[in-house]
Amino acid sequence: MAWRGDPRVDATREARRFAGALEYAAARAQWRRETLAVAADGGTWRFLRRSDATHWVPIADDDVLAAHALPSPLSVRPASYAGQPVGAGTRIPLHASGRNEPFAFVVDGGATPVVVAADPLNRVSVAALP
């Protein structure tokens, strides 16, 4: 018999995990003076590092920022960047200056999607959609 969690509880847990990773990534970008990005599509989120002016590479040398697959049936998608809606797979930049536009992602577990949102001061919140 396989254990299956409650998708609402799982979505909240994964949203909090993602929020912690986002806060850490924003701080790391400033500490290391590097531009990072976060992208999410379907059941996975990933953090990327800019390798040059046109290329991004996945971060694999940091356990917190390594690609993370959500348990089924959860999904994650970007919702907005700088007040505008964005599509799946959009890279949300985290600048070395720490001056980031507000953005939001949605972790969907079915009946109650959870929003993970960051403000321009890199404060990240987690809240269920009303």
N, C-alpha and C positions, 0 to 999 in steps of 0.2 A: 504494500500500500504506500503510495507516494503522498508526502505532506504538501498540501497546497494552502498558502496563506490567504488572507483576506486582501483582495486587490487594493482596497482603500488604505489599509494599514501599510501595505507594501509600497504604494505610491508615495505616501507621506514619508516613510523611512528613506526611500531612494531620493526623494526631493531634498531632504535634509542632507543626505550624503553629497548630492550634487551641489547644494548651496555651500557646503564646507569646501569642496574642491574649487568652486568659483572664487571664494574669498582668498583661498591660498594662492590660486593662479594670479589674481590681481596683485597680491603682495609680491609674489615671485617676480612678476614682470617688472615691478619697480626695483626690487633688490638687485636683480641681475641686469637691469637696464636692457631688457629685451621685449619685443612685441610678441605677445601670444594671441591665440585665438581659440575659441571654443565652437564646436559644431555638433549638432545632434540631428539624427535622422532615424526614425523608427525606434528600434530598441537599443540604440547605442549612443553614448556621448563620447567625444574625444577632444583632447586639447592638442593644439599644434603650435609649433615654433616657426617663426619666419627664418628661412635659411639664407635668403637673399631677397632682392627687390620683388621677385615674382613667384617664389616657391615657398610652400609650407611643408613642414615635415611633422609627422606625429611625434609626440613626446612619449618616449618609451623608457627613459632612464629615471623616472620618478613614479613611485607607486600611486601617489595621490592623483597624478595627472595622466596616468596611462588610460587607454581606452577602456570604457566600462560598459558591459552589456547588462541590460536590465532583465530581471526575470520575467518570463511570459506570464501574463498577457500585457505587461506594462509597455508604454512607449513614451518617447520624449521628442519634443519638437520646439524649435524657436518660435516665439509668438510675436515679438516686436524688438525693434532696435531704433533708438533715437525717436521714439514716439510713432514709428511707422511699422505696419505689419511686414513680416518677412516670411519667406518660404523655408521648407525643410532643407537642411544641408547648408544654410547660410552660415558663414563664418563670422562670429561676433568677436571683434578685436578687443584685446586688453593691452593698453598702451603702457610703455615704460614710464611715461610721465605721470601715470595714475589718473589722468583726465579721460575718463571713459563715458560714453553716452549711456543713458539708462537702457536696460534691456530686460527681456523676460523670456522664460521657457515654460512649457507646460509638460508636466509628467502626468500621463493619463493612465488611470487604472480602471476606467469604466465609468461608474456612476458619479464619482467625485474627482474631477481633475484637480491637480495641485499646481499652483503657479510658483515658480522660483524667479524672483525679480531682483535686479540690482539697480541701485541709484547711482548718480554721478560721483558719490563719495565711496563707492565700492562696498556699500552695505547691502547685504543680501538677505532677503526675507522669503519665507515660505508660507503660503496661505492657500486654503481650498478655494476654488472658484465658487462664487455665490450661486 
